Amino acid sequence: MDPTALLLSRLQFAFTISFHIIFPAFTIGLAAWLTVLEAMHQYSGKPVYRTLFEFWLKIFGVAFGMGVVSGVVMAFQFGTNWSVLSKMSGPIQGPLLSYETFTAFMLEAGFFGILIFGRPRVPPWFYLFSTAMVALGTTLSAFWIMVNNSWMQVPTGYVLQNGQFVPNDWAQIIFNRVVWVRFPHMLLASYLTGAFCVAATGAWYLLRRTYRAEAHVMLRMGLALAAVLLPVQLFIGHLVGDYVHDYQPAKFAAIEARWHDEQPASEVLIAIPDSSTESNKYAISIPVLGSIIGSMSLTSKEVGLTSFAPQDRPPVAIPFFAFRVMVGCGFVMLGLAWFGTWLGLKHRLDRSRLLLWGIFLSFPLPWIAILTGWYTAEVGRQPWTVYGVLRTADAVTPSLTAAAATASLILFVAVYAFIFSFGTYYIYRLLRAGPAGLGGKPLHVPVPNRPMSLADQVPSHSYLEAGE
């Protein structure tokens, strides 16, 4: 095993998954938002909901396409860079990924076509049903991925036969209690991503003094959803921490930067972890709080990193800082959502330009929280790929050379940069153009024999400038 090839393979996987997760996290929340908009339009008959539906459907289509393309390309590296992992875990991970294809992809691909082409051709109730099925498909996709990853975090329901992890209890794999805290955590994170993107778009339009009716709906609904979901997400996050505490104590110690066993344990709010001295520099700690967080006790003993062999310890700096960035983003979003919702109830939100700027600039926060959460989970799992049974160094393709790993990393970066550049620019054009169908302008309906006619709704550059 070439150490350089291993490092480059890890960097490549970190890059590709960080890029890919941006789009599912957005489209899962956006699909649910589209379902709500369509239901409210059919119930109330208000055209503003139809206008917003058509507007966000176009953005969903672009983001969904980018997620599919980046996901397909990402899967190749399991065979090229991680062949030992693929061989050993294939009997479990292969079926789980197939279940995603047969359930999630089938729903998404089939019913998304109805969303694009079918409104004038199907009854309203079936169109709403199709929207809900797309939302269900995105949710099932997240579910199967989380089942897959949770098995790697806490492997269960298998036996080792002929060098492979062979399932002997699918119910234990799928219904593992770890899945049922991690999956809701990811699902709520996706809903919050959609909520803040919608609210930020509404704030942007109010700051530009355009599309005021649509902006108020986006701002009000986005902030209200976030205000309700964020406290729930914080609670679910605590449950995720409980599973880490119970099943991955070395990761938990790294997140806390706790080097030595403590009873009762303090909580390190901020510090600079120093692995060479196995200590923290410039630490700010709160006594006893670590025991309360870890075990809900005032006197519990909490394990430190020195209780584990050096080769079994995860890196400390990345999980420690990433976790605190994630929590910090959560509390900033909570403050914005609660304060914005309170001002909205008093009909004063559009007069607070400072808060509107804050909401507009907050749109990256959900993605930052998701990425740092994943960095905490994945880096904290090291040195294991399948926790406790397969080390990362043993999972890489044995014949992989540093030159081959470098070439594939460059290729992935180039392909993803191309996808991201054009996709982001196209979404920016859609957002800048604003909701379609204003002022009595009829909504354009794409036709099946010209799928890219959906793109005809993006106005030309001159129209964009005229609309400022």
C-alpha positions in Angstrom: 0.0 0.0 0.0 1.4 3.3 -1.1 0.9 5.9 1.7 0.8 8.7 -0.9 -1.9 6.9 -2.9 -3.9 6.4 0.3 -3.7 10.1 1.2 -4.6 11.2 -2.3 -7.5 8.7 -2.3 -8.8 10.1 0.9 -8.5 13.6 -0.3 -10.4 12.7 -3.5 -13.2 11.0 -1.6 -13.5 14.0 0.7 -13.6 16.4 -2.2 -16.2 14.4 -4.2 -18.5 13.7 -1.3 -18.3 17.4 -0.1 -19.2 18.5 -3.6 -22.0 16.0 -4.1 -23.7 16.5 -0.8 -24.4 20.1 -1.6 -27.1 19.2 -4.1 -29.0 16.4 -2.4 -29.1 18.5 0.8 -30.7 21.3 -1.2 -33.1 19.2 -3.4 -34.5 17.1 -0.5 -35.7 20.3 1.2 -36.7 21.9 -2.0 -38.9 18.9 -3.1 -40.8 19.1 0.2 -41.2 22.9 -0.3 -42.6 22.3 -3.8 -45.1 19.8 -2.4 -46.3 22.4 0.2 -46.6 25.1 -2.5 -48.6 22.9 -4.8 -50.9 21.8 -2.0 -51.5 25.5 -0.9 -52.1 26.5 -4.5 -54.7 23.8 -5.0 -56.3 24.5 -1.6 -56.4 28.3 -1.7 -56.3 29.0 -5.4 -53.9 31.9 -4.8 -51.7 32.5 -7.9 -48.6 33.4 -5.8 -48.2 29.8 -4.8 -48.3 28.6 -8.4 -45.9 31.3 -9.4 -43.4 30.3 -6.7 -43.9 26.6 -7.6 -42.9 27.1 -11.2 -40.0 29.3 -10.2 -38.5 26.8 -7.8 -39.3 23.9 -10.0 -36.8 25.2 -12.5 -34.1 25.6 -9.9 -34.9 22.1 -8.5 -34.5 20.6 -12.0 -31.0 22.1 -12.4 -29.8 21.2 -8.9 -31.3 17.7 -9.2 -29.4 17.2 -12.5 -26.1 18.3 -11.0 -26.6 16.0 -8.0 -27.3 13.0 -10.3 -24.2 13.7 -12.5 -21.9 14.3 -9.5 -23.2 11.2 -7.8 -22.7 8.9 -10.7 -19.1 10.1 -11.2 -18.4 9.8 -7.5 -19.4 6.1 -7.5 -16.6 5.2 -9.8 -13.9 5.6 -7.2 -15.2 2.7 -5.1 -13.8 0.4 -7.8 -10.7 2.4 -8.7 -9.5 3.6 -5.3 -11.3 1.4 -2.7 -11.5 -2.1 -4.3 -10.8 -3.9 -1.0 -13.7 -2.0 0.7 -15.9 -2.8 -2.3 -15.0 -6.5 -2.2 -15.4 -7.0 1.5 -18.6 -4.9 2.1 -20.2 -5.5 -1.3 -22.7 -8.1 0.0 -24.1 -5.4 2.3 -23.4 -2.1 0.6 -24.3 -3.4 -2.9 -27.9 -4.3 -2.1 -28.4 -1.1 -0.1 -27.3 1.1 -3.0 -29.5 -1.1 -5.3 -32.5 -0.4 -3.0 -31.8 3.3 -3.4 -32.0 2.8 -7.2 -35.1 0.7 -7.2 -37.1 3.0 -4.8 -35.7 6.5 -4.8 -34.4 6.9 -8.3 -37.6 5.3 -9.8 -39.8 7.7 -8.0 -37.7 10.8 -8.7 -37.1 10.0 -12.4 -40.7 8.9 -13.1 -42.6 11.6 -11.4 -40.3 14.4 -12.1 -41.1 14.1 -15.8 -44.8 14.6 -14.8 -43.8 17.8 -12.9 -42.1 19.2 -16.0 -44.4 18.1 -18.7 -47.6 16.9 -17.2 -49.5 19.8 -15.6 -51.8 20.3 -18.6 -52.1 16.6 -19.2 -53.0 15.2 -15.7 -55.7 16.0 -13.1 -54.6 18.5 -10.4 -54.8 15.8 -7.7 -52.4 13.6 -9.6 -50.0 16.4 -10.2 -49.9 17.1 -6.4 -49.4 13.3 -5.9 -46.5 13.4 -8.3 -44.9 16.3 -6.5 -45.2 14.3 -3.2 -43.7 11.2 -4.9 -40.7 13.2 -6.0 -40.3 14.5 -2.4 -40.7 10.9 -1.1 -38.0 9.7 -3.6 -35.5 12.3 -2.4 -36.2 11.2 1.2 -35.8 7.5 0.4 -32.5 8.3 -1.3 -31.3 10.0 1.9 -32.6 7.0 3.9 -30.7 4.3 2.0 -27.5 6.4 2.0 -27.7 6.9 5.8 -28.4 3.2 6.3 -25.3 2.5 4.3 -23.1 5.0 6.1 -24.5 4.1 9.5 -23.6 0.4 9.0 -20.0 1.6 8.3 -20.1 3.7 11.5 -21.6 0.9 13.7 -21.4 -2.4 11.7 -24.1 -4.9 12.8 -26.2 -7.8 11.3 -23.3 -9.5 9.5 -20.8 -12.4 9.7 -17.3 -12.5 8.2 -17.1 -15.3 5.6 -14.3 -15.8 3.1 -13.0 -12.3 3.7 -16.4 -10.6 3.1 -19.0 -9.0 5.4 -22.1 -11.2 4.7 -25.4 -10.0 6.0 -27.3 -12.4 8.3 -29.9 -10.0 9.7 -31.1 -7.3 7.3 -33.6 -6.0 9.9 -30.7 -5.3 12.2 -28.9 -3.5 9.5 -31.8 -1.4 8.3 -33.5 -0.8 11.6 -30.4 -0.3 13.7 -31.2 2.5 16.2 -28.2 4.4 15.0 -29.9 4.9 11.7 -33.0 6.3 13.3 -31.1 9.2 14.9 -28.7 9.9 12.0 -31.4 9.7 9.3 -33.7 12.3 10.9 -30.7 14.5 11.6 -29.7 14.5 7.9 -33.3 14.9 6.8 -33.9 17.9 9.1 -30.6 19.4 7.9 -31.8 19.2 4.3 -35.2 20.8 5.2 -33.3 23.6 6.9 -31.1 24.1 3.9 -34.2 24.5 1.7 -35.8 26.8 4.3 -32.8 29.1 4.5 -32.2 29.2 0.8 -35.9 30.2 0.2 -35.8 32.8 3.0 -32.5 34.2 1.7 -34.0 34.5 -1.8 -37.0 36.4 -0.4 -34.7 38.7 1.6 -32.7 39.4 -1.5 -35.7 40.4 -3.5 -36.9 42.7 -0.7 -33.5 44.3 -0.6 -33.8 44.8 -4.4 -37.4 46.0 -4.0 -38.6 43.4 -6.6 -41.2 40.6 -6.5 -42.5 41.8 -3.1 -45.5 39.5 -2.9 -43.5 36.4 -3.7 -40.6 37.6 -1.5 -42.9 38.0 1.6 -44.2 34.4 1.1 -40.7 33.0 0.8 -39.4 34.9 3.7 -42.3 34.2 6.0 -42.6 30.4 5.2 -38.8 29.8 5.2 -38.2 31.5 8.5 -41.2 29.9 10.2 -40.2 26.4 9.1 -36.6 27.0 10.3 -37.8 28.5 13.6 -39.8 25.3 14.3 -37.2 22.8 13.0 -34.0 24.1 14.5 -34.9 23.3 18.2 -35.9 19.8 17.0 -32.6 19.5 15.1 -30.6 20.5 18.2 -32.4 17.8 20.2 -31.8 15.1 17.5 -28.2 16.3 17.3 -27.9 15.5 21.0 -29.2 12.0 20.4 -26.5 11.6 17.6 -24.0 12.6 20.2 -25.3 9.9 22.5 -24.7 7.2 19.9 -21.1 8.5 19.4 -20.6 8.5 23.1 -21.8 4.9 23.4 -20.4 3.3 20.3 -17.4 5.4 19.3 -15.8 6.7 22.5 -12.5 7.6 20.8 -14.4 9.9 18.3 -16.3 11.4 21.2 -13.1 12.1 23.1 -11.6 13.7 19.9 -14.7 16.0 19.5 -14.3 17.1 23.1 -10.5 17.3 22.8 -10.4 15.3 26.0 -6.9 13.7 26.3 -7.2 12.1 29.7 -10.0 10.4 31.7 -11.9 12.9 33.8 -14.4 12.5 36.6 -16.4 14.6 36.5 -15.4 15.9 33.1 -15.2 19.5 32.0 -16.5 20.7 28.7 -13.8 22.4 26.5 -15.6 25.3 24.7 -12.6 26.3 22.7 -8.9 25.5 22.6 -6.0 24.6 20.3 -5.5 20.8 20.6 -1.8 19.8 20.6 -1.3 16.1 19.7 2.4 16.2 20.3 1.9 17.0 24.0 -1.5 15.4 24.4 -2.9 18.6 25.8 -4.9 21.7 24.9 -3.5 25.2 24.6 -5.5 28.3 25.6 -8.4 26.2 26.7 -11.6 27.7 28.0 -13.6 25.0 29.8 -16.7 24.7 32.0 -16.3 22.2 34.9 -18.7 19.2 35.1 -20.5 20.2 31.9 -18.7 17.5 30.0 -20.2 14.8 32.2 -23.7 16.3 31.8 -23.4 16.3 28.0 -21.8 12.9 27.8 -23.8 10.9 30.4 -26.4 13.2 31.8 -24.7 12.9 35.1 -22.8 15.2 37.5 -20.3 12.6 38.5 -19.7 10.3 35.5 -16.2 9.4 34.3 -15.6 10.3 30.7 -12.9 8.5 28.8 -9.9 10.4 27.2 -7.8 9.7 24.1 -4.9 8.4 26.1 -7.1 5.4 27.0 -6.7 4.2 23.4 -3.6 3.0 21.6 -2.1 5.8 19.4 -2.8 3.8 16.2 -6.5 3.7 17.1 -7.0 7.4 17.8 -8.7 9.7 15.3 -7.2 13.1 14.4 -8.3 15.6 16.9 -8.2 19.1 15.4 -10.6 18.5 12.5 -13.4 16.9 14.6 -12.9 19.4 17.4 -13.1 22.5 15.3 -15.6 21.2 12.7 -18.1 20.2 15.4 -17.9 23.7 16.9 -18.4 25.4 13.5 -21.5 23.2 13.0 -23.0 24.1 16.4 -22.1 27.7 15.9 -23.9 27.8 12.5 -26.9 26.2 14.1 -27.2 28.8 16.8 -26.8 31.7 14.3 -29.6 30.2 12.2 -31.7 29.8 15.2 -31.3 33.4 16.2 -32.1 34.6 12.7 -35.1 32.4 12.4 -36.6 33.3 15.7 -36.0 37.0 15.5 -37.1 37.2 11.8 -40.3 35.2 12.6 -41.0 37.6 15.5 -40.6 40.7 13.4 -42.7 39.0 10.6 -45.6 38.5 13.0 -45.4 42.2 13.8 -45.2 43.1 10.1 -41.9 44.9 10.6 -39.5 42.4 8.9 -39.3 44.3 5.6 -38.3 47.5 7.4 -35.3 45.9 9.1 -32.8 46.0 6.3 -30.0 44.9 8.6 -31.8 41.7 9.4 -32.7 41.2 5.7 -29.0 41.4 4.9 -28.3 38.9 7.7 -30.9 36.5 6.3 -29.7 36.9 2.8 -26.0 36.3 3.7 -27.0 33.3 5.9 -27.8 31.0 2.9 -24.4 29.2 3.1 -24.8 28.4 6.8 -26.8 25.2 6.4 -24.3 23.8 3.9 -21.4 24.7 6.1 -23.2 23.0 9.0 -23.8 19.9 6.9 -20.2 19.7 5.6 -18.6 20.2 9.0 -21.0 17.7 10.5 -19.9 15.1 8.0 -16.2 16.0 8.5 -16.8 15.4 12.2 -18.4 12.0 11.6 -16.0 10.8 8.9 -12.6 12.1 10.2 -13.6 11.1 13.7 -14.2 7.5 12.5 -10.6 7.2 11.5 -8.5 5.1 11.3 -11.4 2.9 10.4 -13.5 2.7 7.2 -15.8 0.1 8.7 -15.6 1.0 12.4 -13.6 -1.5 14.4 -13.3 -4.1 11.6 -11.6 -2.6 8.5 -9.0 0.0 8.7 -8.8 2.8 6.0 -5.3 1.8 5.1 -6.4 -1.7 4.4 -9.5 -0.7 2.4 -7.6 1.1 -0.4 -6.8 -0.7 -3.7 -3.5 -2.5 -3.2 -2.1 -1.9 -6.7 -3.0 1.8 -6.7 0.0 4.1 -7.4 0.5 7.7 -6.4 0.6 8.7 -10.1 -2.8 7.0 -10.8 -4.3 8.5 -7.7 -3.0 12.0 -8.7 -4.4 11.6 -12.2 -7.9 10.6 -11.0 -7.9 13.4 -8.4 -7.1 16.0 -11.1 -9.8 14.5 -13.4 -12.4 14.6 -10.6 -11.6 18.2 -9.7 -11.8 19.2 -13.4 -15.1 17.4 -14.0 -16.7 18.7 -10.8 -15.4 22.3 -11.4 -17.0 22.2 -14.9 -20.3 21.0 -13.5 -20.4 23.4 -10.6 -19.4 26.4 -12.7 -22.1 26.1 -15.3 -24.8 24.8 -12.9 -24.2 27.5 -10.4 -24.2 30.2 -13.1 -27.5 28.9 -14.5 -29.1 28.8 -11.1 -27.9 32.3 -10.5 -29.5 33.4 -13.7 -32.8 31.9 -12.6 -32.6 33.5 -9.2 -31.7 36.9 -10.7 -34.5 36.7 -13.2 -37.0 36.1 -10.4 -40.4 34.3 -10.3 -42.0 33.8 -13.7 -45.5 34.6 -14.7 -45.7 38.1 -13.1 -47.9 40.8 -14.5 -50.1 38.4 -16.3 -47.3 36.8 -18.3 -48.3 33.2 -19.1 -46.2 30.4 -17.7 -44.2 28.6 -20.3 -44.9 24.8 -20.5 -42.1 22.6 -21.7 -42.8 19.9 -24.3 -41.6 16.3 -24.0 -39.9 16.2 -27.4 -37.9 19.3 -26.4 -36.8 18.6 -22.8 -34.4 21.6 -22.7 -37.4 23.8 -23.5 -37.5 24.2 -19.7 -34.5 26.4 -20.1 -36.4 28.7 -22.4 -37.8 30.3 -19.3 -34.5 31.9 -18.4 -34.7 35.4 -19.7 -32.0 36.9 -21.9 -29.3 39.2 -20.4 -31.2 42.3 -21.6 -34.3 41.2 -19.7 -32.3 40.6 -16.6 -30.9 44.1 -16.7 -34.3 45.6 -17.4 -35.7 43.8 -14.4 -33.3 45.3 -11.9 
